[in-house]
């Protein structure tokens, strides 16, 4: 059974949660590829290289509404909500 509750948080609390989620996803994204150094006109650049399979997955997800995601993909999003939003909600109640 799903728990229903009213969340009352300030803008700063919500912004902090958003930042935590962003950091979580950036760590995930950076774990999906590698950095490669290239030199162009005596200037060094770093390129981030990700497999075409990962790019294909991300494109699919970007073009799919939440309702159309597979149950496995939805559960990953639910996990993020539990980890960040509900954790912060429960901490604010105590």
C-alpha positions in Angstrom: 0.0 0.0 0.0 1.3 3.4 -0.9 1.7 6.0 1.9 0.1 9.3 1.2 1.3 12.4 2.9 1.6 16.1 2.5 5.0 17.5 2.1 5.7 21.0 3.4 9.2 22.1 2.6 10.8 25.5 2.0 12.2 26.4 -1.4 15.7 26.0 0.0 15.0 22.5 1.3 13.6 21.5 -2.1 16.5 23.1 -3.9 18.9 21.2 -1.7 17.1 17.9 -2.6 17.3 18.8 -6.3 21.0 19.4 -5.9 21.5 16.1 -4.2 19.6 14.4 -7.0 21.7 16.2 -9.6 24.9 15.1 -7.9 23.7 11.5 -7.7 22.9 11.5 -11.4 26.2 13.2 -12.4 28.1 10.5 -10.5 26.1 7.9 -12.4 26.7 9.7 -15.8 30.4 10.0 -15.2 30.6 6.3 -14.3 29.2 5.5 -17.7 32.1 6.8 -19.8 35.7 7.7 -19.8 37.7 10.9 -20.3 40.2 11.1 -23.2 42.7 13.8 -23.7 43.1 15.2 -27.2 45.3 18.0 -28.5 44.1 20.5 -31.1 46.4 23.3 -32.2 48.7 22.8 -29.2 45.8 23.1 -26.8 44.8 20.1 -24.6 41.1 19.2 -24.3 39.3 16.4 -22.4 36.5 14.6 -24.2 34.0 12.5 -22.4 33.3 9.3 -24.3 30.1 7.2 -23.8 29.1 4.1 -25.6 26.5 4.3 -28.3 24.3 1.9 -26.3 24.2 4.3 -23.4 23.4 7.2 -25.7 20.6 5.2 -27.3 19.2 4.4 -23.8 19.3 8.0 -22.7 17.7 9.2 -25.9 14.9 6.6 -25.4 14.4 7.8 -21.8 14.4 11.5 -22.9 11.6 10.8 -25.4 9.5 8.6 -23.1 7.0 9.9 -20.6 7.1 8.5 -17.1 3.9 6.6 -17.7 5.4 4.8 -20.7 8.5 3.7 -18.9 9.0 0.0 -18.1 8.3 -1.0 -14.5 12.0 -1.5 -14.0 12.7 2.1 -15.1 9.9 3.4 -13.0 11.3 1.6 -10.0 14.7 3.3 -10.5 12.9 6.7 -10.3 10.9 5.6 -7.2 14.2 4.6 -5.6 15.6 8.1 -6.2 12.4 9.6 -4.6 12.7 7.3 -1.6 16.4 8.1 -1.2 16.2 11.8 -1.4 12.7 13.3 -1.0 11.2 10.8 1.6 14.5 10.8 3.5 14.5 14.5 3.8 10.8 14.6 4.6 11.2 12.1 7.4 14.3 14.0 8.8 12.3 17.2 8.8 9.5 15.6 10.9 11.9 14.5 13.7 
